[in-house]
Amino acid sequence: MGFWPKGYKCCVNLSFDYDSDSATIWRTPLDIVNQSRGRFAPNVAIPRILEMLDRHELKATFFVPGWTADRYPDSVKDIIKHGHEIGAHGYTHERLGELSWEIEEGVFERSLSALKKLGVKPEGFRAPYWLISDRTIERIKQFGFSYDSDFMDNDMPYMLEWRGNPTGLVELPVEWMLDDWPQYDTYKRSPEEAYKEWKPEFEGIHRLGRYFGLTCHPQATGRISRLDMLEKLLTDMEEKGDVWFATGKEVADWTRKKLA
Ligand SMILES: [Zn+2]
């Protein structure tokens, strides 16, 4: 018996971390060109990605920093209108693990109030840079999230225990190899090279009936050749006929039902 809903052999969650210029405005305040790279997302990438997902009738999860929601509300509303899930992703893309307890609390409050203005109460949380501390797990519970997506210790979703105690949170694990940022930004790889790395990983996950969580950034993946490559990979997946494409919330709800 497989883990996934009837008829599905494995699960794919496509997620986009919609950082826009939140990180660079704070990290490189004088470098206005570097900041402009993030604006490629609201200007060009988001409409292009939404159009591609519509064509495939796929729903994705967008982790949105509060800054992006405040600065580009129409763009985030557009994502919501297309039926995608919105998760939380800090306010200005902070390195949460390095903040004081008080400042971290303020970040969660501002992040949630920015999303609330757009009518969103997120169930999912993903830390900027996947950087959290022990304490952040308490925060994620305190602020009422149902799932987290930061750890790298599995390729199946699971109920998150921490220091021997259940947290009540579902964990949707991630991995740097399944992230477009190292591919395109850190290592300046081509779309073909990214495909070469992701495709066999997907084939293995399909063979063993496990979970494929892909993390993309609109400003990176929204370039034409890269989005074409992502579409090719999604088409390969669709052709299997037994892949469950699910939002983070759907995966979390299913996992809770099976394991909690
Ligand atoms: Zn991010």
Boltz pocket constraint, residues with backbone or C-beta under 6 A from the ligand:
constraints:
  - pocket:
      binder: B
      contacts: [[A, 17], [A, 18], [A, 19], [A, 89], [A, 93], [A, 127], [A, 128], [A, 129]]
      max_distance: 6.0
